[in-house]
Amino acid sequence: MRIRLQLFEFEDLAWFPVVVRAGMMDYLRFMITHLHTYRPIVPLLAEGMRRTQQTQVLELCAGAGGGAEDVLAALHAAGMPAARIQLTDLYPQSAAWTHVRTQTQGAISFEPQAVDALQVPADLEGFRAVFSAFHHFPPSAAEALLRNAVEAGRGIGVFEGAAKHWLELVLACTVLPLAQLCITPFIRPFRLSRLVFTYLLPLIPLCTIWDGCVSILRMYPPEDLLALAHRADPTGRYQWQAGKVRHRWGPRVTYLIGWPQSVA
């Protein structure tokens, strides 16, 4: 599916209720973690970290930290026992992040202050990664995000847990909402508000359906990701690659990854 529509997502809106956004992010974290969505890209991320001599992943636009625990475990299993992850976001999710930090005995930490992915503070170190969020940025901002990494000399990976296919839109409107209704009571940390806005006033599932469909329509295919990267790196300082990798059970992950040529 080549079409890309720059529609709005509720979670991007500054006025959107924090409690509903948090519920949506918690659901995504649960699903991404338990479906092992980002396991297929761990070899790529590990290679980038080794090339740039980094042991920390600096996750931008982390939301509720979806997939961070699973990615960390996979990095450790891939021969990187010292790997750590630091979570950042423009809208910090401190309650969810504290839970993740506790679950990982501090191997996943977080920056409590808001972090703009287009202007990352110099003191936040690590191989930059964006999971399930790059599609939120229109082309000019997406290019600026990549350029900020290039100007800082940081490696960066962009990973989307889908392949931009019509079947994914069907699943986002049918199977996934039913799954959300079934798993919500088991999501931790427990929030009474999550139950209220899922079952009594179903803003969380309804907004999740909309945002899920829009996310797929906003995704950049690999060729567009490479074009953005080359515009952000006009002098060719970086080695870039983009593509899709497949899970053993079918779904694919779209990715872009790059690091300075001088360390390649």
C-alpha positions as CSV (number, residue, x, y, z in Angstrom):
1,M,0.0,0.0,0.0
2,R,1.8,3.1,-1.3
3,I,-0.7,5.7,-0.2
4,R,0.3,7.9,2.8
5,L,-2.3,10.2,4.4
6,Q,-1.2,12.8,7.0
7,L,-4.4,12.5,9.1
8,F,-4.5,13.3,12.8
9,E,-4.2,10.9,15.7
10,F,-5.9,11.7,19.1
11,E,-2.7,10.9,21.1
12,D,-0.9,13.8,19.2
13,L,-3.4,16.4,20.3
14,A,-2.2,18.6,23.2
15,W,-5.8,18.9,24.6
16,F,-6.4,15.1,24.6
17,P,-7.2,13.8,28.1
18,V,-4.1,12.5,29.8
19,V,-5.9,9.6,31.4
20,V,-7.2,8.4,28.0
21,R,-3.8,8.8,26.3
22,A,-2.2,6.8,29.2
23,G,-4.8,4.0,28.8
24,M,-4.1,3.8,25.0
25,M,-0.3,3.7,25.6
26,D,-0.6,1.0,28.3
27,Y,-2.6,-1.2,25.9
28,L,0.0,-0.7,23.2
29,R,2.8,-1.5,25.6
30,F,1.1,-4.7,26.7
31,M,0.4,-5.9,23.1
32,I,3.8,-5.0,21.7
33,T,5.6,-6.7,24.6
34,H,3.5,-9.9,24.6
35,L,3.5,-10.3,20.8
36,H,7.3,-9.7,20.7
37,T,6.6,-7.2,17.9
38,Y,10.2,-5.9,17.7
39,R,12.2,-9.1,18.1
40,P,13.0,-9.3,14.4
41,I,14.9,-6.0,14.4
42,V,17.0,-6.7,17.4
43,P,20.0,-8.0,15.3
44,L,19.9,-4.7,13.3
45,L,19.8,-2.7,16.5
46,A,22.6,-4.7,18.1
47,E,24.8,-4.2,15.0
48,G,24.2,-0.5,15.1
49,M,25.0,-0.4,18.8
50,R,28.2,-2.3,18.3
51,R,29.2,-0.2,15.3
52,T,28.8,3.0,17.4
53,Q,30.3,1.4,20.5
54,Q,27.1,2.1,22.5
55,T,25.6,0.0,25.3
56,Q,22.5,2.2,25.8
57,V,19.5,2.7,23.6
58,L,18.0,6.2,23.9
59,E,14.3,5.6,23.0
60,L,12.6,8.7,21.7
61,C,8.8,9.1,21.6
62,A,8.6,6.1,23.9
63,G,4.9,6.4,24.9
64,A,4.4,3.9,27.7
65,G,7.6,2.1,26.9
66,G,5.9,-0.5,24.7
67,G,8.3,-3.3,23.7
68,A,11.3,-1.9,25.7
69,E,11.4,-4.9,28.1
70,D,11.2,-7.4,25.2
71,V,13.9,-5.6,23.2
72,L,16.2,-5.4,26.2
73,A,15.8,-9.1,26.9
74,A,16.6,-9.9,23.2
75,L,19.7,-7.6,23.3
76,H,20.9,-9.5,26.3
77,A,20.3,-12.8,24.6
78,A,22.1,-11.5,21.5
79,G,25.4,-11.2,23.5
80,M,25.0,-7.7,24.9
81,P,24.5,-8.3,28.6
82,A,25.4,-4.6,29.4
83,A,22.7,-3.2,27.2
84,R,20.4,-0.7,28.8
85,I,17.5,1.5,27.6
86,Q,16.5,5.0,28.5
87,L,12.9,6.1,27.8
88,T,12.0,9.7,26.7
89,D,8.9,11.4,25.3
90,L,7.4,14.8,24.8
91,Y,4.6,13.5,27.1
92,P,6.4,11.5,29.8
93,Q,4.5,8.5,31.1
94,S,6.2,8.4,34.5
95,A,3.7,5.9,36.1
96,A,4.1,3.3,33.3
97,W,7.9,3.9,33.1
98,T,8.4,3.5,36.9
99,H,6.6,0.1,36.5
100,V,9.0,-0.9,33.7
101,R,12.0,0.3,35.6
102,T,11.0,-1.8,38.6
103,Q,10.3,-4.8,36.4
104,T,13.8,-4.6,34.9
105,Q,15.7,-3.7,38.1
106,G,16.7,-0.4,36.6
107,A,18.1,-1.7,33.3
108,I,15.4,0.4,31.7
109,S,15.5,4.0,33.0
110,F,13.7,7.2,32.0
111,E,14.1,10.9,31.6
112,P,11.3,12.5,33.6
113,Q,11.4,15.8,31.7
114,A,9.7,16.3,28.3
115,V,12.1,15.5,25.4
116,D,11.6,16.9,21.9
117,A,12.8,14.2,19.5
118,L,13.7,17.0,17.0
119,Q,16.0,18.7,19.5
120,V,17.4,16.0,21.8
121,P,19.6,17.4,24.6
122,A,23.2,16.7,24.1
123,D,23.6,15.0,27.5
124,L,21.2,12.2,26.6
125,E,23.5,9.6,25.2
126,G,23.0,6.3,23.4
127,F,21.9,4.8,20.1
128,R,18.7,6.6,19.3
129,A,15.6,4.5,18.5
130,V,12.0,5.3,17.6
131,F,9.5,2.5,18.0
132,S,5.9,2.8,16.6
133,A,6.1,6.6,16.5
134,F,8.0,7.8,13.4
135,H,4.8,7.9,11.4
136,H,3.5,10.7,13.7
137,F,5.9,13.1,12.0
138,P,5.1,14.8,8.7
139,P,8.0,14.7,6.2
140,S,9.6,18.0,7.3
141,A,9.6,17.0,10.9
142,A,10.7,13.4,10.2
143,E,13.6,14.7,8.2
144,A,14.5,17.1,11.1
145,L,14.4,14.2,13.6
146,L,16.9,12.3,11.5
147,R,19.0,15.4,10.9
148,N,19.3,16.1,14.6
149,A,20.8,12.6,15.0
150,V,23.2,13.1,12.1
151,E,24.3,16.5,13.4
152,A,24.9,15.0,16.9
153,G,26.8,12.0,15.3
154,R,24.4,9.5,16.9
155,G,23.3,6.2,15.4
156,I,19.6,6.0,14.9
157,G,17.0,3.4,14.1
158,V,13.3,3.9,13.2
159,F,11.1,0.9,13.6
160,E,7.4,0.5,12.8
161,G,5.6,-2.7,13.9
162,A,3.6,-3.1,10.6
163,A,4.1,-3.4,6.9
164,K,1.5,-1.0,5.7
165,H,-0.9,-3.5,4.3
166,W,-4.7,-3.4,3.9
167,L,-5.1,-6.5,6.0
168,E,-3.6,-4.6,8.9
169,L,-6.4,-2.0,8.6
170,V,-9.0,-4.8,8.8
171,L,-7.3,-6.3,11.9
172,A,-7.1,-2.8,13.6
173,C,-10.9,-2.5,13.2
174,T,-11.9,-6.0,14.2
175,V,-9.6,-8.4,16.0
176,L,-7.5,-6.0,17.9
177,P,-10.5,-4.1,19.5
178,L,-11.9,-7.4,20.8
179,A,-8.5,-8.4,22.1
180,Q,-8.3,-5.0,23.9
181,L,-11.6,-5.6,25.7
182,C,-10.3,-9.0,26.8
183,I,-6.9,-8.1,28.1
184,T,-7.6,-4.7,29.7
185,P,-8.1,-6.1,33.2
186,F,-4.7,-7.8,33.1
187,I,-2.7,-4.7,32.1
188,R,-0.3,-3.5,34.8
189,P,0.1,-1.1,36.6
190,F,-3.6,-1.3,37.5
191,R,-5.7,1.8,36.9
192,L,-9.4,2.2,37.7
193,S,-9.6,4.9,35.1
194,R,-8.5,2.4,32.4
195,L,-11.6,0.2,33.2
196,V,-13.9,3.2,33.3
197,F,-12.7,4.5,29.9
198,T,-12.7,1.1,28.3
199,Y,-16.0,-0.4,29.5
200,L,-18.3,2.3,30.8
201,L,-17.2,5.2,28.5
202,P,-15.2,3.4,25.8
203,L,-13.0,6.3,24.7
204,I,-9.8,4.2,25.0
205,P,-10.9,1.4,22.5
206,L,-12.6,3.9,20.1
207,C,-9.6,6.2,20.0
208,T,-7.3,3.2,19.7
209,I,-9.2,2.0,16.6
210,W,-8.9,5.4,15.0
211,D,-5.3,6.0,15.8
212,G,-4.4,2.4,14.8
213,C,-5.9,2.8,11.3
214,V,-4.4,6.3,10.9
215,S,-1.0,5.0,12.0
216,I,-1.0,2.5,9.2
217,L,-2.1,5.1,6.6
218,R,0.7,7.5,7.9
219,M,3.5,5.0,7.8
220,Y,6.5,5.7,5.5
221,P,7.5,2.7,3.2
222,P,11.2,1.8,3.1
223,E,11.9,3.8,0.0
224,D,10.4,7.0,1.5
225,L,12.4,6.4,4.7
226,L,15.6,6.2,2.7
227,A,14.7,9.4,0.8
228,L,14.2,11.2,4.2
229,A,17.5,9.9,5.5
230,H,19.4,11.1,2.4
231,R,17.9,14.5,2.7
232,A,18.8,14.7,6.3
233,D,22.3,13.5,5.5
234,P,23.1,15.4,2.2
235,T,26.9,14.9,2.5
236,G,26.6,11.1,2.9
237,R,28.2,10.9,6.3
238,Y,26.0,8.0,7.3
239,Q,25.5,4.4,6.2
240,W,21.8,3.8,5.8
241,Q,19.6,0.8,5.2
242,A,15.9,0.4,5.1
243,G,13.5,-2.5,4.5
244,K,11.1,-5.0,6.2
245,V,11.8,-8.0,8.3
246,R,9.3,-10.8,8.9
247,H,8.3,-12.6,12.1
248,R,8.4,-16.3,12.0
249,W,4.6,-16.2,12.4
250,G,3.9,-13.8,9.6
251,P,3.8,-10.1,10.4
252,R,6.5,-7.7,9.3
253,V,8.4,-4.7,10.8
254,T,9.4,-1.8,8.7
255,Y,12.7,-0.2,9.5
256,L,15.4,2.5,8.8
257,I,18.7,2.4,10.5
258,G,21.9,4.4,10.1
259,W,25.2,5.2,11.8
260,P,28.3,7.3,10.9
261,Q,30.4,6.0,8.0
262,S,33.5,6.7,10.1
263,V,32.6,3.9,12.5
264,A,31.3,1.5,9.9
